[in-house]
Amino acid sequence: MDEKILEIMRSVFGTQDVTTQSSQTNCDKWDSLRHLNLIVELEDAFELEFEPEEIAEMKSFDAVKACLEKKLS
C-alpha cells in the first residue's frame, strides 16, 4: 500500500521527492488544489469515498495511510 500511495502522491505533486515523511508542512507542492487532486486520485485508485472530515485530516503520508487502512478494513 505504501508504494501505491507514494506513487499517487508523486504523480499529483509532480515531484519524486515525496517520501513516507512528507506532509503539508514539508512539501512545497502540497497546496490546497493539489490536496483535492490527491483525494480524487486516491478515491479512484482505492475505489472508495472520503468524508469531508477525513479529507481535512489527511495532511501527511501517515495520515493518508491511516485513513485508507481504516476505510479498507
Buried (B, 14 or more C-beta within 10 A) or exposed (E): EEEEBBEBBBEBBEBEEBEEEBBBEEBEBBEEEBBEBBBEBBBEEBEEEBEEEBBEBBBBBEBBBBBBEEBEE
